[in-house]
Amino acid sequence: MTPDKYSAVWLSHTSINDFLQCPRAYYLKNIYKDRTSGNKIQIISPSLALGSAVHEVIESLSTISTEKRFEESPVLIFDKIWENFRGKKGGFLNLDTEYQYKERGKTMLRRIMEKPGPLINYAVKIREQLPFFWLSEEENIILCGKIDWLEYLKEDNSLHIIDFKTGKKEETSESLQLPIYHLLVANCQKRPVSKASYWYLEFSDEPKQKELPDLSEAHTKILDIGRKIKLARKLTKLECPNGKDGCPQCKPLESIIKGEGEMVGIMGRKDTYILESQKTTLEDMDDSFII
């Protein structure tokens, strides 16, 4: 088969997680589009708003030269970005909750300002806005994803992958995030990767180094999942494991399709919604955030 990125199955850490949790949720998040707007849909929550805003600040820092990187306070940058997430646009249903999340974000960025660690060193940027490579040209499967930060290690001309976490939980050993990021960095630029870390901004002053995943094993594992996703799409077998009863991953999205949600904004090419029935549960949604 001739490779065609427009007909290829695109994989990312987020979409793979969606599929593994619930194929129906994968469909609703990654394939379904609103007939009126032509956009995909998502539910906005305070944790998603917080993660989005903090990551946007960090992304802006990575584009600034080292000598000027902290000339403007990241907290002030955060204040400007936060305007896009105020009130219902960020899933906030009362001012107290919004204040709490905003202060959490500011505390995270003050931590970076006070102890920037690797952020004062040179950073490498992959040229593509959305880095991707052919996981398998023959099978028409692409792996894509954004990397939070690539620290340049001058001593051996290598890279340190740093992923920033704004949630309260640590990533599990079963997570596919670092294997996916290692594959992306190794295939989207020429320098080798020598380190990989998570930086838990909620409670840690420095990145936590993790064992670097083996590239060959990572490729085999991710391609195997990609084949399953491709087959499920081809057979249109993207159903919830719980059947018609649904699960916590797909039921809220089903509610949006039924017209039970309130559209509050647009993030990228996704229409964002809140659900009236979730007023008491929005705060309990997954704290994780992936770009």
Secondary structure, DSSP 4 states (H G I P E B T S, - for coil): ----TTTSEEE-HHHHHHHHH-HHHHHHHHT---TTT--EEEE--HHHHHHHHHHHHHHHHHTS-GGGTTSS-HHHHHHHHHGGGSGGGGT--SHHHHHHHHHHHHHHHHHHHH--GGGGS-B---SSSS-EEEEETTTTEEEE---SEEEEETTTTEEEEEEEE-SSSPPPTT--HHHHHHHHHHHHSSSPEEEEEEEETTT-SS-EEEPPPPHHHHHHHHHHHHHHHHHHHHTT----TTGGG--TTTHHHHHHHTT-EEEEEEETTEEEEEEGGGTTTGGGS------
